[in-house]
Amino acid sequence: MNAVKMNVPFFKASIGSEEEKAVIDVMRSGWLTTGSQALAFEKEFSEKVHSPFALCVNSNTSGMILAMEALGVNRENAVITTPYTFVSTAASARHLGADVFFADIEKDSYSIDPNSIEKILKSPDGKKVKAIVPVHIAGNVCNMNAIMNLAEKYNVKVIEDCAHSFPSKTQSGYAGTIGDAGIFSFYVTKTITTGEGGMVTTKDPDLARHMTMMRMHGMDRTTWDRYTSPKASWIYDIVASGYKFNLPDILSALGREQLKKAFVFDQKRKDHVRRYNEELGKLDFVKLPPTGEGNAWHLYLMRLDLSKLTIDRDEFALQMQKRGVGISMHFIPIFNFTYWKNLYPEFTAENFPNAQRQYSETISIPLWPDMTDQMIDYVVETIKDIGGKNHA
């Protein structure tokens, strides 16, 4: 490899003058917390994904807790989710006192396996399950037809973790609108960003009303309503022990500008993926990422065929970093973490072979809209060179 060393970040948010102006306008407006910008963001997002209701929140985690609580997840029951996700998916259930039953992922993808889900639902533990929480890893939508059929068969709810999957359009609708609720993330590395933030979608008006109330201290009126309604602003009631999960207008304004660009960002990511696939598909030590209908390509999960290499995944990743290529690991399976090991002693890698295998082979490589052709070429040449020098 003779190319001059470059530094290619794992991710860089695509922020322009439009976002800067929107945020400054809010700062100058005198209203910084949740108000007209948040309401407009909710309306525009709901229109994008064709959902009757959308509620902006300060994180995907907050949204997950809201949706779980609203759908009845509590210390008397449990949820089913995947060990191959960021820990917040499962931790949200624990915050509500619920148990978490884990189902392995499919053999050749990162998506939760419907067959593994049904094994749990058929078991004695199945009677305790309140909801299934599929996670659309990297933007690749899970087998929602199978999951929704299981939900109907066993009378359980479905909460989609859509942290990676916007916009993900399928024949069944956009990801996040197929189940009972969908939870999106606008963290800085996501397909659109508010820095920190998220959105909850649902078709159920009662669910939307309950989550709106719980999002802001269990108050029967929003702050915006209290300060803009002719009704005396100081009169309100607390009807439940709610949370503080609202998204302020500064971040909502940023999100509204990002939302306008969402499909442009989406196309740019897919253009980069095509270039990666064309070049990396020629390498016998690389397995291309799984894909399917509606893939938003939030991440490019490069899988290594370790039988073709003399080094393991960790060493390959380290060599990429040394050459200036930003990488990450999505995800460290939850069974590797101390809290979960102590909580569920049987929750081990041996019992989730598909998740463990994918983890041992996967490196997340740079994928963001404003990457240049030179950056893509450098990442590819770095991978080729490391693999060539360490080929079995």
Phi and psi in degrees as a GROMACS rama.xvg file:
@    title "Ramachandran Plot"
@    xaxis  label "Phi"
@    yaxis  label "Psi"
@TYPE xy
-104.184  -0.78234  ASN-2
-65.3357  145.708  ALA-3
-67.2742  137.285  VAL-4
-60.7482  133.67  LYS-5
-115.674  161.639  MET-6
-110.967  112.826  ASN-7
-111.375  108.082  VAL-8
-62.0062  150.731  PRO-9
-61.608  -38.5027  PHE-10
-155.833  146.855  PHE-11
-143.403  124.164  LYS-12
-64.1315  142.665  ALA-13
-92.9233  92.2632  SER-14
-115.486  127.523  ILE-15
-118.227  -172.404  GLY-16
-64.5777  -27.3983  SER-17
-63.2203  -44.001  GLU-18
-66.0769  -41.2952  GLU-19
-60.6209  -46.1541  GLU-20
-63.7436  -42.4246  LYS-21
-60.5889  -42.1997  ALA-22
-68.7278  -42.607  VAL-23
-63.2532  -39.8936  ILE-24
-59.1605  -41.3102  ASP-25
-65.3395  -43.4877  VAL-26
-60.3768  -33.3171  MET-27
-85.7221  -11.3813  ARG-28
-75.2318  -23.2531  SER-29
91.924  -7.36433  GLY-30
-121.169  106.591  TRP-31
-102.33  -27.8108  LEU-32
-84.7129  -166.717  THR-33
-62.6452  123.223  THR-34
-161  -132.03  GLY-35
-65.7555  -34.0881  SER-36
-68.3722  -40.3811  GLN-37
-64.6559  -42.7012  ALA-38
-62.4734  -41.3319  LEU-39
-67.4965  -39.3386  ALA-40
-60.6494  -44.5564  PHE-41
-60.4119  -46.3158  GLU-42
-62.3973  -45.2723  LYS-43
-68.9825  -36.4883  GLU-44
-69.1696  -42.1347  PHE-45
-61.6154  -36.0111  SER-46
-68.4089  -36.4302  GLU-47
-62.3515  -43.7528  LYS-48
-100.849  4.27152  VAL-49
60.1883  46.131  HIS-50
-110.758  134.565  SER-51
-60.4188  -31.6944  PRO-52
-135.122  140.098  PHE-53
-142.216  133.674  ALA-54
-125.057  119.946  LEU-55
-80.5111  143.029  CYS-56
-136.137  170.994  VAL-57
-86.3036  -0.521303  ASN-58
-171.644  161.827  SER-59
-59.8369  -39.6832  ASN-60
-60.4185  -45.6678  THR-61
-59.1186  -43.6592  SER-62
-62.72  -38.5409  GLY-63
-65.6485  -42.7756  MET-64
-63.0954  -44.1436  ILE-65
-57.7128  -49.3536  LEU-66
-66.3548  -43.3377  ALA-67
-61.1955  -46.7363  MET-68
-61.6381  -42.8315  GLU-69
-65.4382  -30.0906  ALA-70
-92.1351  7.62539  LEU-71
93.0355  13.1925  GLY-72
-72.1861  127.474  VAL-73
-157.926  -171.488  ASN-74
-68.846  -9.96372  ARG-75
-90.2488  -6.59478  GLU-76
-140.167  -159.867  ASN-77
-153.374  164.815  ALA-78
-121.854  158.252  VAL-79
-109.585  129.801  ILE-80
-147.391  -172.76  THR-81
-100.856  147.113  THR-82
-75.7271  -12.1354  PRO-83
-97.087  74.8715  TYR-84
-161.624  168.139  THR-85
-68.6324  149.407  PHE-86
-61.6829  -23.916  VAL-87
-61.6287  -28.928  SER-88
-57.1264  -49.9996  THR-89
-78.1188  -37.2022  ALA-90
-62.7976  -30.2377  ALA-91
-59.538  -40.2317  SER-92
-66.0424  -38.9575  ALA-93
-65.7243  -34.6989  ARG-94
-60.0065  -26.297  HIS-95
-95.1402  3.8812  LEU-96
86.3936  2.13439  GLY-97
-81.9929  156.41  ALA-98
-81.1459  160.596  ASP-99
-125.105  122.827  VAL-100
-104.719  129.972  PHE-101
-103.574  135.328  PHE-102
-113.947  134.317  ALA-103
-64.0983  162.248  ASP-104
-84.6464  168.219  ILE-105
-65.3452  154.484  GLU-106
-61.1681  -39.6559  LYS-107
-113.421  19.664  ASP-108
-145.338  -173.819  SER-109
-106.076  4.94288  TYR-110
-87.2494  147.262  SER-111
-57.7191  139.643  ILE-112
-88.8051  116.995  ASP-113
-56.0214  -33.0642  PRO-114
-64.8424  -38.9309  ASN-115
-67.9278  -36.496  SER-116
-60.8012  -46.3851  ILE-117
-67.2746  -32.0754  GLU-118
-58.3472  -40.2298  LYS-119
-69.0954  -44.1606  ILE-120
-63.4964  -30.2329  LEU-121
-79.707  -19.6507  LYS-122
-78.3012  169.503  SER-123
-55.876  -31.6573  PRO-124
-68.1594  -20.2958  ASP-125
-58.7981  -31.156  GLY-126
-65.5203  -18.7681  LYS-127
-87.6411  -12.7649  LYS-128
-74.3148  127.326  VAL-129
-99.5742  -34.4231  LYS-130
-151.783  150.153  ALA-131
-101.746  135.927  ILE-132
-122.535  86.5267  VAL-133
-74.2777  145.923  PRO-134
-117.934  122.27  VAL-135
-85.0321  78.7217  HIS-136
-61.1654  131.167  ILE-137
66.6933  5.17219  ALA-138
99.0862  -3.21278  GLY-139
-87.3075  116.484  ASN-140
-71.5316  135.171  VAL-141
-63.9868  170.698  CYS-142
-74.4865  80.1023  ASN-143
-70.9336  -29.353  MET-144
-59.989  -47.513  ASN-145
-65.2478  -41.3009  ALA-146
-66.8741  -41.913  ILE-147
-66.9777  -34.157  MET-148
-64.4052  -40.5688  ASN-149
-64.8157  -40.6726  LEU-150
-61.5225  -40.9854  ALA-151
-69.2866  -41.8376  GLU-152
-63.2738  -39.5224  LYS-153
-107.135  6.72434  TYR-154
56.7274  54.6374  ASN-155
-125.564  162.561  VAL-156
-87.9841  163.117  LYS-157
-128.126  123.445  VAL-158
-117.775  112.549  ILE-159
-83.8694  125.736  GLU-160
-87.5548  102.495  ASP-161
-105.768  28.8884  CYS-162
-54.9655  -30.0004  ALA-163
-105.15  -6.47135  HIS-164
-118.562  60.2069  SER-165
-133.109  127.441  PHE-166
-92.2911  129.828  PRO-167
-124.947  93.9924  SER-168
-93.4243  128.183  LYS-169
-127.318  174.325  THR-170
-64.5675  -22.9838  GLN-171
-88.4383  -1.58668  SER-172
116.98  178.147  GLY-173
-69.403  144.319  TYR-174
-52.8202  136.23  ALA-175
99.1019  -11.8766  GLY-176
-117.352  3.35641  THR-177
-88.6187  -42.8076  ILE-178
-85.3538  -164.086  GLY-179
-73.4199  -29.2417  ASP-180
-154.082  153.332  ALA-181
-129.533  139.57  GLY-182
-121.686  119.741  ILE-183
-106.142  158.077  PHE-184
-120.268  138.847  SER-185
-118.772  29.7704  PHE-186
-57.9486  161.047  TYR-187
-57.9093  -28.2851  VAL-188
-91.4879  0.288482  THR-189
-81.9214  177.389  LYS-190
-64.5543  -31.3561  THR-191
-132.686  155.904  ILE-192
-134.87  148.299  THR-193
-118.756  17.381  THR-194
86.0761  -66.4057  GLY-195
-135.02  142.442  GLU-196
155.166  176.079  GLY-197
-169.083  -178.718  GLY-198
-146.459  141.964  MET-199
-113.941  131.064  VAL-200
-117.076  148.772  THR-201
-159.888  156.932  THR-202
-95.0771  -11.7712  LYS-203
-92.3606  113.899  ASP-204
-63.5583  -35.2677  PRO-205
-66.5793  -40.2952  ASP-206
-63.0804  -43.8273  LEU-207
-61.5545  -43.491  ALA-208
-63.4459  -43.6611  ARG-209
-64.2587  -44.2114  HIS-210
-67.9149  -35.1648  MET-211
-61.3108  -42.7202  THR-212
-68.2445  -45.0303  MET-213
-69.789  -26.4026  MET-214
-61.8281  -27.3246  ARG-215
-128.687  70.3771  MET-216
67.713  11.4464  HIS-217
73.4097  23.1019  GLY-218
-83.4428  143.228  MET-219
-82.545  -2.84609  ASP-220
-138.137  144.805  ARG-221
-78.6067  159.783  THR-222
-59.7343  -43.3001  THR-223
-59.5807  -42.7559  TRP-224
-65.0552  -41.8667  ASP-225
-63.9282  -31.0196  ARG-226
-97.7509  -6.39303  TYR-227
-120.945  -14.0733  THR-228
-79.4156  146.275  SER-229
-61.8562  -22.6677  PRO-230
-65.7008  145.028  LYS-231
-51.0862  124.123  ALA-232
-67.3196  -22.9272  SER-233
-85.3399  -4.41704  TRP-234
-92.6667  119.707  ILE-235
-156.541  168.44  TYR-236
-128.606  149.349  ASP-237
-104.329  115.469  ILE-238
-108.318  -4.83846  VAL-239
-159.348  162.166  ALA-240
-84.6158  79.7071  SER-241
-79.2418  -163.631  GLY-242
-121.417  -177.313  TYR-243
-122.398  80.3674  LYS-244
-118.548  15.8557  PHE-245
-76.3336  155.61  ASN-246
-103.814  125.888  LEU-247
-73.4802  163.208  PRO-248
-64.7711  -31.534  ASP-249
-58.1959  -47.723  ILE-250
-73.6697  -34.0291  LEU-251
-64.2502  -38.8843  SER-252
-62.9488  -41.5512  ALA-253
-60.6501  -44.2613  LEU-254
-63.1756  -37.1942  GLY-255
-63.0178  -40.3423  ARG-256
-70.4423  -38.1793  GLU-257
-63.775  -39.0877  GLN-258
-60.9734  -36.3198  LEU-259
-60.8524  -27.3168  LYS-260
-101.737  2.44451  LYS-261
-56.5639  -43.7522  ALA-262
-76.5177  -26.9106  PHE-263
-67.6387  -46.4422  VAL-264
-57.6028  -43.3132  PHE-265
-59.2876  -45.4368  ASP-266
-66.8796  -38.7886  GLN-267
-63.2759  -42.8345  LYS-268
-61.1215  -42.9616  ARG-269
-66.9393  -33.2485  LYS-270
-64.0606  -42.4523  ASP-271
-63.8234  -40.1773  HIS-272
-61.6603  -41.9501  VAL-273
-59.8253  -40.3525  ARG-274
-67.6095  -42.9538  ARG-275
-58.8727  -49.328  TYR-276
-61.8275  -39.899  ASN-277
-60.3699  -41.7043  GLU-278
-86.7314  -45.7883  GLU-279
-71.7148  -24.8547  LEU-280
-65.7199  -15.2287  GLY-281
-84.0244  -8.3244  LYS-282
-98.2157  127.962  LEU-283
-74.6881  -12.7098  ASP-284
-98.0189  4.609  PHE-285
-118.369  133.67  VAL-286
-108.864  125.491  LYS-287
-66.9522  154.284  LEU-288
-64.1258  147.384  PRO-289
-67.2606  150.996  PRO-290
-147.781  167.549  THR-291
-167.68  -171.536  GLY-292
-59.054  130.779  GLU-293
81.3184  9.78669  GLY-294
-58.9479  121.651  ASN-295
-86.0388  -7.98927  ALA-296
48.5378  54.4117  TRP-297
-68.0445  -36.4003  HIS-298
-130.379  152.704  LEU-299
-109.961  104.515  TYR-300
-94.3407  94.6633  LEU-301
-79.0871  125.82  MET-302
-106.095  136.007  ARG-303
-97.7271  138.957  LEU-304
-89.5479  95.3537  ASP-305
-66.3064  -18.435  LEU-306
-68.8362  -16.8675  SER-307
-97.8146  1.73001  LYS-308
-125.628  155.385  LEU-309
-97.4356  -0.492379  THR-310
-123.279  159.73  ILE-311
-91.9049  -179.753  ASP-312
-58.8398  -43.3087  ARG-313
-61.6908  -42.8556  ASP-314
-68.8015  -38.5193  GLU-315
-60.8276  -45.2384  PHE-316
-63.8011  -41.3058  ALA-317
-62.6801  -41.5351  LEU-318
-66.0458  -35.1833  GLN-319
-63.2614  -43.5637  MET-320
-62.5741  -40.577  GLN-321
-63.5116  -24.334  LYS-322
-95.559  10.2293  ARG-323
92.2053  9.35268  GLY-324
-97.6687  119.635  VAL-325
-71.6783  132.319  GLY-326
-133.871  168.683  ILE-327
-149.295  177.756  SER-328
-125.358  116.836  MET-329
-124.013  104.209  HIS-330
-129.986  164.149  PHE-331
-72.9453  115.067  ILE-332
-55.9322  144.954  PRO-333
-61.0612  -26.2563  ILE-334
-68.6435  -5.14365  PHE-335
-85.7073  -9.17953  ASN-336
-96.9006  141.962  PHE-337
-56.1043  -47.4239  THR-338
-55.3155  -46.3366  TYR-339
-74.8004  -32.0361  TRP-340
-62.5172  -42.4088  LYS-341
-71.4197  -34.3726  ASN-342
-72.0361  -43.494  LEU-343
-129.398  90.1802  TYR-344
-57.0912  -26.6914  PRO-345
-83.2887  -2.94305  GLU-346
-84.2142  85.1561  PHE-347
-129.155  162.546  THR-348
-58.1871  -35.4137  ALA-349
-61.1296  -29.9746  GLU-350
-88.1324  -2.27657  ASN-351
-136.805  65.3712  PHE-352
-63.393  -33.6683  PRO-353
-68.8107  -43.4443  ASN-354
-63.3822  -42.1861  ALA-355
-65.9264  -40.6864  GLN-356
-65.621  -46.3662  ARG-357
-60.5447  -42.0127  GLN-358
-60.4263  -42.2565  TYR-359
-70.0185  -15.6707  SER-360
-110.07  -7.78488  GLU-361
-103.432  137.49  THR-362
-130.052  130.079  ILE-363
-86.3019  122.236  SER-364
-106.975  163.607  ILE-365
-56.1405  134.738  PRO-366
-155.899  103.549  LEU-367
-152.584  153.654  TRP-368
-54.8326  -41.3644  PRO-369
-89.9126  14.5035  ASP-370
-60.8545  141.47  MET-371
-91.2001  164.432  THR-372
-58.6253  -37.3486  ASP-373
-63.9466  -37.5841  GLN-374
-65.0278  -46.609  MET-375
-58.5343  -46.6741  ILE-376
-60.4064  -40.8059  ASP-377
-66.3525  -42.9097  TYR-378
-59.9223  -46.2189  VAL-379
-62.3838  -46.6558  VAL-380
-65.0695  -34.078  GLU-381
-63.9641  -44.4399  THR-382
-63.6313  -44.7125  ILE-383
-59.2215  -44.6657  LYS-384
-67.6234  -44.5704  ASP-385
-63.8707  -45.839  ILE-386
-63.8058  -39.1587  GLY-387
-66.2636  -40.263  GLY-388
-76.653  -14.7494  LYS-389
-125.378  32.9063  ASN-390
-81.1695  139.23  HIS-391
